[in-house]
Amino acid sequence: MTLRNKILVLLAALAVLAGVGAASVLHATGRENRKNQTQAGGPQVGAGSLSLQPDADGPRIVFRNMAWGPHRDELATVPAADPAGPRTASGVKCLRFYAAGGTGICLQAERGTMTDSYRAVVLDARLKERAHYSLPGIPTRARVSPSGRWAAWTVFVGGDSYAGTNFSTRTALLDTRTGQLTASLEDFTAYLDGTEHHAADTNFWGVTFAADDRHFYATMATGGHTYLVRGDLVARTVTSLHANVECPSLSPDGTRIVYKKRVAGLPADAPWRLYALDLATMRETALAEPRSVDDQAVWQDDHTVAYALAGDYGTDLYTVPADGTGKPRRLLTAGLAPAYLG
């Protein structure tokens, strides 16, 4: 083949690659534009005001609305008694969200020309920004203590050399009254099986707060294993309690933890099942959800938990009894990150 022919082949190959790239961009843009159009048969969503305070009309659910249309990704609310009813959207967009005690934490993306950045925004009861903090990675979990005083969030962080998958987690704790921020839970002293623990591969995620504004629970990972830890905000310690626990969620009465657990023999891409742990006896109970749940469950009340599973428009929310009985029920379609208020 002559040099001229080689150049012509190269130019033809570049033209094909450019065409494929342009088609991919157009396809992605087209799909993104379709997400801003209301889907037929989808939930009814309209703009309105939203409060994080208890409602005189009864308990409500506030969540990230995933339904396609002009209010996609906005915080929305429905009556807890009518979760499939019309939604009121707030105009505030969050990737992850939680609220309690009139305080909300909203993990947001700030879209850039080349890359995105992220921030944690503390919201008051009317969804007005009280403070914000830059995040070092991609948001994954958020929680607020029952009183609203404490907030926590977890992000995925790339670049830690010890992380075999080239990412790790970073969990922050914030006193919303004073603004004091602990940027990483790794600053706390950790105890594993009664011994002070120091290891470069230690990661934390999935904080859930007790009602006393002093204690919390979280997942600690190290050495290829995960553990439920109990944290003390005053002593700045975390202490291991139970193995194979991820994304714990403390019941309103403070007696049980619901969490996702890796179960041997399940597929590598769907390894989790929901379990409940009695904190007094450390007895585990498998919940009646047969699917793999990659979420931090939320307690609807002392008897039922809610969680997200993949759906046609992102994720749908389901509930299941926390005692191992019953069966899963769809709570609402196209929703994520719920908080029960009232």
Buried (B, 14 or more C-beta within 10 A) or exposed (E): EEEEEEEEEEEEEEEEEEEEEEEEEEEEEEEEEEBEEBBEEBBEBEEEEBBBBEEEEEBBBBBBBBBBBEBBBBBBBBBBEEBEEEBBBBEBBBBBBBBBBBBBBBBBBEEEEEEEEBBBBBBBBEBEEEEEBEBBBBBBBBBBBBBBBBBBBBBBBEEBEEBEEEBBBBBBBBBBEEEEBBEBBBEBEBBBEEEEBEEEEBBBBBBBBBBEBBBBBBBBBBEEEBBBBBBBBEEEBBBBBBEBBBBBBBBBEBEBBBBBBBBEEEEEEEBBBBBBBEBEEEEBBEBBBEBBBBBBBBBBEEBBBBBBBEBEBBBBBBBBBBEBEBEBEEBBBBBBBBBBBE
